[in-house]
Amino acid sequence: MQHSARPIISFDNVGKKFRRKEALRRVSVELSPGQIIGVIGTNGSGKSTLLKLIAGLLQPSEGQVLVNGKRVTRLTARDVAFLPDQDVFYEEFDLGRTVDFYANVYEDFDVQKAYELLHVFGLEPRQHARRLSKGNRGRFKIVLALARRAPLIVMDEPLSGLDPLVRESIIHSIIANLDLEKQTLVLSTHEVDEVEPLLDRVLLISNGELRGSETVEQIHAEYATGLVGWMKQKLAGK
Ligand SMILES: Nc1ncnc2c1ncn2[C@@H]1O[C@H](COP(=O)(O)OP(=O)(O)OP(=O)(O)O)[C@@H](O)[C@H]1O
């Protein structure tokens, strides 16, 4: 869905350094609300760094990042539902108690939706987090992010650890539980082929630089290829 509204996310000449390591360089881009945006690129290219800057978990070394027209600070984390690549729950809690804990921390957390999502994803509220398989940990993190009525949901590798047979149904559940009239989803992934049908726009990052920002429609029309083909052409400098 395309909106002419003001951008929900803008990067203006953003750089991020970790000591001497330049993880991102001169990134400028504006993203419209109401879309599903994929961030793709090879390992270590800067995808997680970009997502953490949006979520207010990192501050830029140069330039500025705006969310909803406001400069991102640590407080932005309250308005952005972030699914990190690490686990984010207490191992000794069961899932129901974790849901209650989240409801206490985040004002926008919808407990009823969380329980519905647990059911959709085949998870039991009485299960203990420490006994979850890797795949179920991945599902539970998705539940915790989607249960927030946040205008911006940011997911770092939501499909990692999930086997190829269930990825498609998880992708469909993610779409079914988003409200694109009110929400925007940004996700990073290596499963480019699998997420292609769900994306409106793609950002391609290589070696800390933004090498492309196009709608999936433009890519199909102008490059006559799918995302993986486009990514290869771009990275080969064509
Ligand atoms: N806290 C940190 N301290 C030092 N270097 C870091 C830190 N976080 C990231 N980096 C470096 O910044 C670069 C970009 O890392 P980032 O995690 O953003 O890449 P990525 O595209 O998400 O990688 P992957 O696909 O492997 O998850 C890498 O070289 C990484 O080693």
PDBQT file of the ligand as one rigid body, heavy atoms in Angstrom, charges set to zero:
ROOT
HETATM    1  N1  LIG A 301      28.438  -3.616  18.980  1.00  0.00    +0.000 N 
HETATM    2  C1  LIG A 301      29.310  -3.731  17.973  1.00  0.00    +0.000 A 
HETATM    3  N2  LIG A 301      30.631  -3.524  18.169  1.00  0.00    +0.000 NA
HETATM    4  C2  LIG A 301      31.531  -3.607  17.163  1.00  0.00    +0.000 A 
HETATM    5  N3  LIG A 301      31.210  -3.927  15.888  1.00  0.00    +0.000 NA
HETATM    6  C3  LIG A 301      29.918  -4.152  15.631  1.00  0.00    +0.000 A 
HETATM    7  C4  LIG A 301      28.907  -4.076  16.645  1.00  0.00    +0.000 A 
HETATM    8  N4  LIG A 301      27.696  -4.357  16.072  1.00  0.00    +0.000 NA
HETATM    9  C5  LIG A 301      27.956  -4.599  14.763  1.00  0.00    +0.000 A 
HETATM   10  N5  LIG A 301      29.279  -4.477  14.498  1.00  0.00    +0.000 N 
HETATM   11  C6  LIG A 301      29.925  -4.637  13.180  1.00  0.00    +0.000 C 
HETATM   12  O1  LIG A 301      29.235  -3.817  12.254  1.00  0.00    +0.000 OA
HETATM   13  C7  LIG A 301      29.095  -4.496  11.005  1.00  0.00    +0.000 C 
HETATM   14  C8  LIG A 301      27.609  -4.603  10.661  1.00  0.00    +0.000 C 
HETATM   15  O2  LIG A 301      26.987  -5.508  11.585  1.00  0.00    +0.000 OA
HETATM   16  P1  LIG A 301      25.440  -5.849  11.547  1.00  0.00    +0.000 P 
HETATM   17  O3  LIG A 301      25.170  -6.771  12.688  1.00  0.00    +0.000 OA
HETATM   18  O4  LIG A 301      24.670  -4.594  11.442  1.00  0.00    +0.000 OA
HETATM   19  O5  LIG A 301      25.322  -6.662  10.157  1.00  0.00    +0.000 OA
HETATM   20  P2  LIG A 301      24.150  -7.604   9.600  1.00  0.00    +0.000 P 
HETATM   21  O6  LIG A 301      23.973  -7.194   8.167  1.00  0.00    +0.000 OA
HETATM   22  O7  LIG A 301      22.967  -7.532  10.483  1.00  0.00    +0.000 OA
HETATM   23  O8  LIG A 301      24.815  -9.051   9.664  1.00  0.00    +0.000 OA
HETATM   24  P3  LIG A 301      24.173 -10.530   9.687  1.00  0.00    +0.000 P 
HETATM   25  O9  LIG A 301      23.450 -10.709   8.394  1.00  0.00    +0.000 OA
HETATM   26  O10 LIG A 301      25.392 -11.395   9.765  1.00  0.00    +0.000 OA
HETATM   27  O11 LIG A 301      23.301 -10.596  10.911  1.00  0.00    +0.000 OA
HETATM   28  C9  LIG A 301      29.770  -5.850  11.164  1.00  0.00    +0.000 C 
HETATM   29  O12 LIG A 301      31.085  -5.754  10.668  1.00  0.00    +0.000 OA
HETATM   30  C10 LIG A 301      29.778  -6.061  12.673  1.00  0.00    +0.000 C 
HETATM   31  O13 LIG A 301      30.872  -6.861  13.052  1.00  0.00    +0.000 OA
ENDROOT
TORSDOF 0
